[in-house]
């Protein structure tokens, strides 16, 4: 019986930088026989993702555990197709750029090719022009640029996810408004572009989570006055809190609350420590006359009228005459250092696998 073959080092090392992917062509070039490949797949040591594209079971487990399966599927498709002119686009490109995607986004790998339209199992390819300056490579991924990606998704996504994606890209500095406008100008006659134009116009670039973007849009829809996003509140020169929204005349802070920062607090704090820290900071600010309105996702869906009344009541209350705190708005594009937002916008995609913190590859 043919034994499971180890992945040759000449194949394994490049695979470390491609989420562990390797091909039968790579194996053949390294002298691995078809019988060895078949045996390794049959025993479960290797997993065949697509014809001619494989990964070890251990690497597949790691990629899945670390939430990088969309990238693995994308690399498997592009490797299998072997079309240099086809690049990842749409929701697949948004994942590569680390941008938020709606839960309804298709799991199908999306590609664009200037020469042909095709569809296969788990992937679809759109035929559309691809100017050289709208194509790039990010790690192992051939992909549309951030500006082209954002315009493409904004043409088809609903308003909130589209604006949230643009907000995230502007916040992280991976795109500029000028770059977005250049792509929009090129696509002036493409279906759905008016939706993309509106999404770009509504983006602010200071929201640090999908919930903050949604909240800003809901406040505007309710006719509430606009708040100042991302304001530092300092007491005696010490930064006490960065609030998501701020109404200076009423000394009213608006906080958009997701659960991630409590389930996975920053800097190794426990959920209990995070809640206690937040309570102490808010107790101090409330004692100095700062008001708080906390907004959860449910308030932006079925509870909008109650939220409207709460904010208006708070705005009507008198602010402290003497302020024992200072407020400093943060400029657009400045990323918080104490957290990464409620849905991990700031995390960057990583196409390495099986690499320890010290940089050494684990045994294959």
Residue, then its C-alpha position, 0 to 999 in steps of 0.5 A: x500500500x502506498x503511504x501518505x507522502x509528505x509535502x516536499x519542502x520545495x512545494x510546502x514553502x511557497x504554499x505557506x504564503x498561499x494559505x497552504x495551497x499547492x497543486x498536482x503540477x507542483x507535486x509532479x515537478x517535485x517528483x511526487x507520483x499520482x499514486x502518492x497523491x491519491x493515497x494522501x487524499x484517500x487517507x485524509x491527510x490532503x484535501x482536494x479543493x478543486x481539480x489539481x488544487x490541494x491543501x493539507x487537512x491540518x492547514x485547512x483546519x487552521x484556515x477555517x479556524x482563523x476565519x480565512x476560508x473565503x480567501x482560501x476558496x478564492x485562491x483555489x478558484x484563481x489557481x484552478x482557472x489559471x487565467x491571468x486576466x481574471x481578478x477577484x472582484x465584488x464581495x470577494x475583493x471586499x474580503x481581500x481588502x478587509x472591508x465589511x460585507x453584508x451577511x447576505x453577500x453571496x459565498x460565491x467567488x466573484x471575478x472579473x475578466x475583460x475578455x469573457x463571461x463564465x460561471x462554474x461551481x462556486x464561482x462566477x466571472x463577469x465580463x467587464x473592462x479592467x483598466x490597468x490602474x484598477x487592478x492590483x495584487x494584495x498578497x497572493x490575491x489578484x484583485x481589483x483596487x479598493x476604489x474599483x471594488x467599492x464602486x462595484x459593490x456599491x452598485x449592487x449592495x443596499x445603502x447601509x452595507x455600501x456606505x459602511x464599506x466606503x466608510x471603512x476604506x476611507x477610515x483605513x486610508x486604503x482609498x481616497x475620495x478622488x480615487x473613488x470619483x475617478x472610477x465613478x467617472x469611468x463607469x458613468x453609464x454602467x447600471x447601478x452607478x447612481x447608487x454608488x454615487x449616493x453611497x460615496x456621497x453619504x460616506x464620512x470616513x470616521x465611523x469605526x463600525x458598521x453600526x456607527x455607519x448605520x446609526x449615522x444614516x438613521x439619525x439623518x433619516x429621522x431628521x435629527x441634527x448631525x453629530x460630530x463623529x469620534x470625539x475625545x473627551x478629556x478630564x484634567x488633560x487625561x483622555x477618558x473616552x472617545x465617543x462615537x458621536x458628540x453633540x457639543x451644545x448639549x454635551x451629549x455623547x452617542x455610543x453605538x454598542x455592539x457586543x464584540x468589544x465585550x465578548x473580546x475586549x482589547x488589550x487582554x482585558x476580560x469582559x468583566x474588566x471592560x464593563x467595569x472600566x467603561x462604567x467608571x469612565x462614564x460615571x466620571x463624565x456623568x458627574x461632570x454633566x455629560x449625557x449618554x445615549x447608547x444605541x444598539x442594533x435593535x434601536x436602529x431597526x424596530x426601535x427608531x421612534x423610541x430612539x428619536x424621542x430619547x435623543x430629542x429629550x436629551x438634546x433639550x436638556x441644558x448643558x453644564x455652564x462650566x465645563x470641567x472637560x475638554x472635547x477634541x474631534x478626531x480627524x477623518x482617517x485617524x484609527x483608534x488604537x484601543x480597539x478595532x471596531x465592533x466588527x473587526x474592520x481594521x483586521x488585515x487579511x493574511x495569506x500565510x498559514x502555519x507560521x508562528x509568531x516568531x516567523x518560523x514555519x511549523x512542521x508540514 
